[in-house]
Amino acid sequence: KVRSMYEELATNMVLELENGEVMDAKNRGVLRMRLLQLTGGYTTSGEMLHHEKLDSAVDFLSDLCEQDQSVVVYTRYLPEVAALYDSLSRLPFHHVFRIQGGGRGDDRTVARHTFQKEGRKRPLAIVAQSEALQMGVELSAAAEVVFYSLPDAWDSFWQNLLRVGGPNQDRPVRVTSILGRGTMDPGVLEALRRKRDWH
């Protein structure tokens, strides 16, 4: 069902959902964004279309929690932040923090400070919108980074990686991307790899 929705949107640049909401794209750039939203499972308004990618991410993150690993999870869209935060809050992470655009500065400061102080002692998780957690922050208490959805911009991606892999990181860092097979996800990752080579 999701595959046929994806193909219809990709072909016609418009998709009418069962609830009457319409996903449409006026140009190729907007179409690309809509396809990435559909792959993640949500509309712009936050309506859940499917939970396939979310289930895969939660399975992987559950394994990390069982291994007592702290993790930073990056995503692109607000409905994805909310869904991941809710899902991870049901796992036995000692604490799950949520950082997104428009959030309060003190909440971010407390989250970062607590994560750095306790992240090596017990499993903690931060779910963050990529753009909201990319500059001037150290999160080296984690050695695991998961991208639920990838940013387009190389500088955002690189800054996201530096939060965990900065100068105080003394362990190998594993970066995992949750990709929808047969979607635009692998292309976004490949574009970031090419941009890395250019840089």
N, C-alpha and C positions, 0 to 999 in steps of 0.2 A: 504493500500500500504506500509506504513512504517512498519507495523507488519510483512508483508511477507518479506521485505528487512532484517529486524532484524533476522527473523528465518533462512533465507538463509545464512546470514553471520555466525550466531551461529552454523549452521549445517555443512556448507562446508568450513568455514574459509576463504571464498573469496566471494566478491560481486562486480559485474560489474554494474556501474551506467549508467543512460541514456546518460550522456555526454561522456561516454567512460572511465572515471576514474575508477580505480579498488581499492577497499578496500580489503586488504588481511592481513592475520596474519600467521606468520611463527611458532608461538607457542601459548600456552594458555594465557600467560601473555599479548602478543600483541593483541590477540583476545579480551580479556577483555577490553583493552583500546579502541579498535575499536568499540566495542559494546556500551561503555559509550559515545564515540563521536557521534555515530549514534543516541543514545537516546537524546543527547543534540541538535541534528539537523544539525550537520556540519561535513564535512570531515576535514582531517588534513590540506588540502590546503585552507580551508575556504568556500568551496562550500556548499550552504544551501541545505539540503535534505528535511527538513520539518520545520514547525514553531509551532508545537503543544505545545511543552514544553515552548517555548518562549512566546507564547500567554498567557498561564496560569500564567507564572511569571509576565508578564506585567500587567495582570488583577489584580493580588494581589498587586503589587507595586503601581499601580494606586490608589487602595483603601488607601494604606498607605499615599500617597501624599495628597489625599483629607482629610485625618485626621491630616494633618500637622506633620507627623512623618518623621524624618530623618532616613535613612536606610543605612546599609552597605551590599552590595551584593557580595558574593564570588562565583567564578566559577573556573573551572579547566583549560579550554582550551582557547587560544587566540581568535579564531573565536566567541566563546561565549561572551567574554569580549566586543568585537567590536559590536556584535548584541545587547547586553543589553544596552551598552552605547548609541547607536543610538536610540533605542526604548525609553529609559528613558529620553533622551534629548528632546523628543517630548511631554513629560508629563510636568505638571506645577511645577516640582521641581524648586526651586530657582536657584540651580546649580547642575550639575552632574559632578563628577570627575571620571577619569579613571586611574587606577594604574595597571601596568602589568610589567612582567619581561623585563628588558632592557630599562625601562623608565628613564627619567632624574631625578636625585635626587632633584633638586630645584622644579620641578613640584610636586613631592610627598610631599615635605615640605610645599609648598603653599596649596596643597589640604588638608593635615592633619590640618594645622593651621586654615584655613578658616572653615573647617568642625567643629572643636572643638569650634571655636569662635561664629559661627552663627547657628550651627545645632539645638539648642534648640529654637531659635527665629523663624525660618522658615524651611520648609522641604528641606533638601539637600540629595543627594545620592552619595555614592562612589561605583563604580563597580570595583572590584579588582580580579586579579588572586590570588588564595589562597596563593601560595608560595611567592608572591611579597609583601604581607601585613600581616606578621605574627609576627614580632618581634619588641619590643621596641616602640610601637606606642599606644597612647591613643585615642580612638574614642567614649568616653562615652557620647558625645552629642547625640548619637543615643541609642535607647532602642530596636531597631529592627534589626535582622540579618537574611538575606535570603541566603541560599545556592542553587544556580541554579544547580551546580554539586558539589559533595562532594570530598574532598581530601581522599586519602587512608590512609595516615599516621595519627595516633592519635595525635602526637605532633603538626602537622600542624593544624588539626582541633581544638585542645585545644588552641593553640596560636591565631587562628582566633577568637575564642570566647572571649578570654581574652582582645582583643583590645577594645571591647565594654563593657564587664562586669568587668572591672578592679576595683581597690579600690575606685575610684572617682565616680563610678556609684551609683546613689541613687534611681534608679527605677528598677522594675522588667524588665528583658530582655527577649524578645520572640525570639526564634530561629525557623525559618521555612525552611524546605527543600522542594524543588519542585521535586517530584519523578515521573518517568514514570512508569505507572502501567504495570506489567508483564515484567519488564526489570531488569537489574542488580542493579538499583538505590536502591531499598529497602534493598538488600543484603549488599550494601556498608554501608548504614546507620546502619543496624543491627551489622555489623562488628565493626563499630566505637563505638557502645554502649557496645559491649563485651570488646573492648579494654579499654574503660573507666572503666569498672568494674575491669579489671586486674590491671590497674594503681592505 
